[in-house]
Structures are given as C-alpha cells and as structure tokens.
Amino acid sequence: MRLVGKVALITGAGAGIGREIALRFAAEGARVVVSDIAGEKVSQVVQQITAAGGTAAGIVADVAREDEVNRMVDAAVETYGRLDVLVNNAGVVDRIMPAGEMETELWRRVLTINLDGPFYACRRALGTMVKQGSGVIVNVSSVAGVTGGRGGAAYTASKHGLIGLSKSIAQFYGSKGIRCNVLCPGAVGTGISLGGPPHEEGLQRLMKINELNPRVAAPSEIAEVALFLASDASSFVTGATLVADGGWTVL
Ligand SMILES: NC(=O)c1ccc[n+]([C@@H]2O[C@H](COP(=O)([O-])OP(=O)(O)OC[C@H]3O[C@@H](n4cnc5c(N)ncnc54)[C@H](O)[C@@H]3O)[C@@H](O)[C@H]2O)c1
C-alpha cells in the first residue's frame, strides 16, 4: 500500500497503460481520479476500482482542450481536497509520417494532445501542489522521446518536447517540494492505434527496428514503473527520464 492517503489524477485512464496505472494506484491505496475523453471507458474503470474495494471518481475530459483540462484538475481537487500525483498519460500516434509528408492538421493534433495537454494539466496542478508544498508529476513519453526512429515526426517531436517540459518543471519546482519525472515505455501491448493508415516507408523502418525488440511489455509492467515514480520510493528522483523498454533503445 504505497499510495495510502494520496490523491492521483490520471489522463487517458480509460484504456491501455493509463487504465493499468489507475487500477494499480487504487490497489496501493490512492484515491484515483480516472480521466479520459471516452466517457464509457471512464465509467468502466471507476466501477472496476470500486468493485475491488478502492476509491475512484471519473471525469470526462479532452486533454487537447485547455478549458476541459482546467475543469478536470479543479474537479479532482474539489472531489478529494488535494492533488498529490498527476500522471499525464493520454497520447496519440501519427501514422509514422515523415516530416516532409506530414499535413499541418496531423502535426497540430498530435502536438496538441501529446504536449499542450500535459502542459495545461501541469500548469493547473502546480498551483495546488505549490500551495500544498508537495506533489509528484509523471509524464508518459516514449522511446520516441529519446530516439528518432520509433514514430513519425509529430509523435517524436511531441515526446521529446514532453521531456524538456518535465525537466523545466523539475528544476523550477524542486525547491517547492514537487518532483517531475518522465516515463518512456517501449512497445506495450495495448490497443493504441496508429491514428490512421500508416505511412508505408515509415512502417517498414519501424518493423525493421521492431525485429530487434526482445518483446512487447504488458501494461502492468509499465504501471509498476509509474508507481515507483509516483510513490515516496523515488523521493530522490526528479528531472529523470526513465526508459522501460526491455532494452530496445540499447540496440
Ligand atoms: N502502447 C505503446 O506501445 C506505447 C509506447 C510508448 C509510449 N506510449 C504512450 O503511452 C501512453 C498511453 O498509450 P496506450 O498504448 O495506453 O494508448 P491507448 O490508445 O491504449 O489508450 C490511450 C487512452 O487515451 C485516451 N485519449 C486519447 N486521446 C485523448 C484526449 N485527447 N484526451 C483524453 N484522453 C484521450 C484514449 O481514449 C485511451 O483511453 C501514450 O501517451 C503513448 O504515447 C505507448
């Protein structure tokens, strides 16, 4: 029970890695705010947590919308009176599209969800965390945040950008009792879609790199790392980029 007394807000918690993080945090004693753009998924995860004896509330929010993100963070604080952990997990991919062929609309969509969204959420949550004198932020990037070959241009740029945002937060807010770290998963067995028909050459390149990938992770293996970063077990860790990829980027 490593998160007893903590309130944790998780975006994109209706499916995949985010859902697993929500379930795991609740099992560790956290009061969890499950957030996702998909309302029916939010209800299902909240039900799953409460059926298992945990405490959870749901909020439907699109992280691409500043007003909805502000409402989401405010609702979490109003519901449980504080906010100890924010996990920015919601994210989308970009059909592995190279920069020279990427339409502005796709670029903006991916950057807005993967980078603007976490920025809006961090900014709103930091107000509460500074007042509390404590808080932990976990931003879910990707191996595409530390390499050039694991996604298209927008996904790669957004996930690199998220690491920069996290380092900036870590250094500005460390003295205020707030930690901010990045979790970079490798390939994980979720239902994440490529966001449309894949770019053929991009897909072939990725498949070639994929051949060297030892295996795909279970979402629970990523949730375990998120738990480490969210809990006091990582009390001396901030501004860090923790890659959990089974050795994929070592190759
Ligand atoms: N699955 C992988 O192999 C992998 C690898 C590296 C990094 N990641 C990152 O992990 C995170 C989670 O990925 P996943 O594989 O669990 O994805 P997923 O598609 O299984 O789940 C993502 C969830 O986010 C929600 N979502 C999408 N757009 C949203 C928006 N605008 N606002 C709010 N919620 C939104 C979806 O409804 C869904 O429930 C993403 O940031 C992704 O980039 C995934």
The ligand as an SDF file (V2000), in Angstrom:
LIG
                    3D

 44 48  0  0  0  0  0  0  0  0999 V2000
    1.4830    1.3160  -26.3400 N   0  0  0  0  0  0  0  0  0  0  0  0
    2.7590    1.5810  -26.5980 C   0  0  0  0  0  0  0  0  0  0  0  0
    3.4800    0.7740  -27.2200 O   0  0  0  0  0  0  0  0  0  0  0  0
    3.3740    2.8770  -26.1010 C   0  0  0  0  0  0  0  0  0  0  0  0
    4.7730    3.0140  -26.1920 C   0  0  0  0  0  0  0  0  0  0  0  0
    5.3650    4.1890  -25.7510 C   0  0  0  0  0  0  0  0  0  0  0  0
    4.5800    5.1940  -25.2260 C   0  0  0  0  0  0  0  0  0  0  0  0
    3.2450    5.0500  -25.1620 N   0  0  0  0  0  0  0  0  0  0  0  0
    2.4790    6.1690  -24.6070 C   0  0  0  0  0  0  0  0  0  0  0  0
    1.6910    5.7170  -23.5250 O   0  0  0  0  0  0  0  0  0  0  0  0
    0.5090    6.4920  -23.4380 C   0  0  0  0  0  0  0  0  0  0  0  0
   -0.6950    5.5700  -23.3810 C   0  0  0  0  0  0  0  0  0  0  0  0
   -0.6970    4.7680  -24.5400 O   0  0  0  0  0  0  0  0  0  0  0  0
   -1.5730    3.4310  -24.6820 P   0  0  0  0  0  0  0  0  0  0  0  0
   -0.7860    2.4910  -25.5100 O   0  0  0  0  0  0  0  0  0  0  0  0
   -2.0910    3.0110  -23.3620 O   0  0  0  0  0  0  0  0  0  0  0  0
   -2.7720    4.0100  -25.5770 O   0  0  0  0  0  0  0  0  0  0  0  0
   -4.2880    3.5610  -25.7100 P   0  0  0  0  0  0  0  0  0  0  0  0
   -4.7390    4.0620  -27.0460 O   0  0  0  0  0  0  0  0  0  0  0  0
   -4.4620    2.1100  -25.3730 O   0  0  0  0  0  0  0  0  0  0  0  0
   -5.0100    4.4150  -24.5640 O   0  0  0  0  0  0  0  0  0  0  0  0
   -4.9630    5.8200  -24.6060 C   0  0  0  0  0  0  0  0  0  0  0  0
   -6.1570    6.3990  -23.8800 C   0  0  0  0  0  0  0  0  0  0  0  0
   -6.0700    7.8330  -24.0300 O   0  0  0  0  0  0  0  0  0  0  0  0
   -7.3470    8.3220  -24.3780 C   0  0  0  0  0  0  0  0  0  0  0  0
   -7.2210    9.5490  -25.1440 N   0  0  0  0  0  0  0  0  0  0  0  0
   -6.8590    9.7010  -26.4430 C   0  0  0  0  0  0  0  0  0  0  0  0
   -6.9210   10.9830  -26.8080 N   0  0  0  0  0  0  0  0  0  0  0  0
   -7.3110   11.6690  -25.7020 C   0  0  0  0  0  0  0  0  0  0  0  0
   -7.5680   13.0400  -25.4550 C   0  0  0  0  0  0  0  0  0  0  0  0
   -7.4600   13.9650  -26.4150 N   0  0  0  0  0  0  0  0  0  0  0  0
   -7.9460   13.4030  -24.1990 N   0  0  0  0  0  0  0  0  0  0  0  0
   -8.0920   12.4810  -23.2330 C   0  0  0  0  0  0  0  0  0  0  0  0
   -7.8880   11.1640  -23.4240 N   0  0  0  0  0  0  0  0  0  0  0  0
   -7.5010   10.7650  -24.6440 C   0  0  0  0  0  0  0  0  0  0  0  0
   -7.9980    7.2100  -25.1920 C   0  0  0  0  0  0  0  0  0  0  0  0
   -9.4180    7.3270  -25.1710 O   0  0  0  0  0  0  0  0  0  0  0  0
   -7.4950    5.9590  -24.4810 C   0  0  0  0  0  0  0  0  0  0  0  0
   -8.3730    5.5360  -23.4530 O   0  0  0  0  0  0  0  0  0  0  0  0
    0.5280    7.4420  -24.6420 C   0  0  0  0  0  0  0  0  0  0  0  0
    0.9940    8.6970  -24.2470 O   0  0  0  0  0  0  0  0  0  0  0  0
    1.5010    6.7690  -25.5950 C   0  0  0  0  0  0  0  0  0  0  0  0
    2.1150    7.6920  -26.4550 O   0  0  0  0  0  0  0  0  0  0  0  0
    2.6110    3.9080  -25.5860 C   0  0  0  0  0  0  0  0  0  0  0  0
  1  2  1  0
  2  3  2  0
  2  4  1  0
  4  5  1  0
  4 44  2  0
  5  6  2  0
  6  7  1  0
  7  8  2  0
  8  9  1  0
  8 44  1  0
  9 10  1  0
  9 42  1  0
 10 11  1  0
 11 12  1  0
 11 40  1  0
 12 13  1  0
 13 14  1  0
 14 15  2  0
 14 16  1  0
 14 17  1  0
 17 18  1  0
 18 19  2  0
 18 20  1  0
 18 21  1  0
 21 22  1  0
 22 23  1  0
 23 24  1  0
 23 38  1  0
 24 25  1  0
 25 26  1  0
 25 36  1  0
 26 27  1  0
 26 35  1  0
 27 28  2  0
 28 29  1  0
 29 30  1  0
 29 35  2  0
 30 31  1  0
 30 32  2  0
 32 33  1  0
 33 34  2  0
 34 35  1  0
 36 37  1  0
 36 38  1  0
 38 39  1  0
 40 41  1  0
 40 42  1  0
 42 43  1  0
M  CHG  2   8   1  16  -1
M  END
$$$$
